[in-house]
C-alpha cells in the first residue's frame, strides 16, 4: 500500500462506518419514505468508501480516479444527510465531509 494514502484510508473507513450506522438508523425512523434519499446515499457512500479502501490497499492504478469519485459521492451524501435533524445524520454528514476532503487532498 502507498503510505501517502494512510490517513485517507483511516478517514474513509470511518466514513464507511458512519454511513452504515446512518443507513441502519434511517431504516428505523418513523417516516422512512422521507429518509429514502438519505438511505440510498448512505449505501452508495459506504460502498464507494469500501471500494476506495480496496483500491488503496491493493495499489490500484486507478486509485486517483477512484478517490475523485469517492470525494464526489461523499460530498453528495454529506449534503443529503445535512438536511436531516437526526444525530446519526449529522454525524454522517460530518464524516462524509471529512472523507471528501481527505480524498481531494490525496489527489491534489
C-alpha positions as CSV (number, residue, x, y, z in Angstrom):
1,X,0.0,0.0,0.0
2,X,1.2,3.5,-0.8
3,X,1.7,5.1,2.6
4,X,0.8,8.5,1.3
5,X,-2.8,7.3,1.5
6,X,-2.7,6.0,5.1
7,X,-4.6,8.9,6.6
8,X,-7.1,8.9,3.7
9,X,-7.7,5.2,4.4
10,X,-8.4,5.9,8.0
11,X,-10.9,8.7,7.3
12,X,-12.8,6.8,4.6
13,X,-13.1,3.8,6.8
14,X,-14.7,5.9,9.5
15,X,-17.0,7.4,6.8
16,X,-18.0,3.9,5.7
17,X,-18.8,3.0,9.3
18,X,-20.8,6.2,9.9
19,X,-22.7,5.7,6.7
20,X,-23.6,2.2,7.6
21,X,-24.8,3.4,11.1
22,X,-26.9,6.2,9.5
23,X,-28.3,3.7,6.9
24,X,-29.4,1.4,9.7
25,X,-30.8,4.2,11.9
26,X,-32.7,5.8,9.0
27,X,-34.4,2.5,8.3
28,X,-35.8,2.7,11.8
29,X,-37.1,6.2,11.5
30,X,-40.9,6.8,11.8
31,X,-41.1,8.3,8.3
32,X,-38.8,6.0,6.3
33,X,-40.1,7.4,3.0
34,X,-38.8,10.9,3.9
35,X,-35.4,9.3,4.6
36,X,-35.3,7.4,1.2
37,X,-32.7,9.5,-0.5
38,X,-30.6,9.6,2.7
39,X,-30.7,5.8,2.9
40,X,-29.8,5.4,-0.7
41,X,-26.8,7.8,-0.5
42,X,-25.6,6.2,2.8
43,X,-25.5,2.9,1.0
44,X,-23.8,4.4,-2.1
45,X,-21.2,6.2,0.0
46,X,-20.4,3.2,2.2
47,X,-19.9,1.1,-0.9
48,X,-17.7,3.6,-2.6
49,X,-15.6,4.1,0.5
50,X,-15.2,0.3,0.8
51,X,-14.1,0.1,-2.8
52,X,-11.8,3.0,-2.4
53,X,-10.1,1.3,0.6
54,X,-9.6,-1.8,-1.5
55,X,-8.1,0.3,-4.3
56,X,-5.7,2.0,-1.9
57,X,-4.6,-1.2,-0.2
58,X,-4.0,-3.1,-3.5
59,X,-2.2,-0.2,-5.1
60,X,-4.7,0.1,-7.9
61,X,-3.5,2.0,-11.0
62,X,-6.9,3.8,-10.8
63,X,-6.6,5.0,-7.2
64,X,-6.6,8.7,-8.1
65,X,-9.8,8.4,-10.2
66,X,-11.4,6.3,-7.5
67,X,-10.5,8.8,-4.9
68,X,-12.1,11.5,-7.0
69,X,-15.3,9.5,-7.3
70,X,-15.3,8.8,-3.6
71,X,-15.0,12.6,-2.9
72,X,-17.9,13.3,-5.1
73,X,-20.1,10.6,-3.5
74,X,-19.1,11.7,0.0
75,X,-20.0,15.3,-0.8
76,X,-23.4,14.3,-2.1
77,X,-24.1,12.1,0.9
78,X,-23.0,14.9,3.2
79,X,-25.4,17.3,1.5
80,X,-28.3,14.9,1.9
81,X,-27.6,13.9,5.5
82,X,-27.1,17.5,6.4
83,X,-30.8,18.2,5.6
84,X,-31.9,16.0,8.4
85,X,-32.0,16.7,12.2
86,X,-31.3,13.2,13.5
87,X,-28.0,12.9,15.3
88,X,-26.9,9.9,13.2
89,X,-27.5,12.0,10.0
90,X,-25.5,14.9,11.5
91,X,-22.6,12.6,12.4
92,X,-22.7,11.0,9.0
93,X,-22.7,14.4,7.2
94,X,-19.6,15.5,9.1
95,X,-17.9,12.2,8.5
96,X,-18.7,12.4,4.7
97,X,-17.3,16.0,4.6
98,X,-14.1,14.8,6.1
99,X,-14.0,11.8,3.7
100,X,-14.4,14.1,0.7
101,X,-11.7,16.5,2.0
102,X,-9.3,13.6,2.6
103,X,-9.9,12.2,-0.9
104,X,-9.4,15.6,-2.5
105,X,-6.2,16.2,-0.6
106,X,-4.9,12.8,-1.5
107,X,-5.2,13.5,-5.2
108,X,-4.0,17.1,-5.0
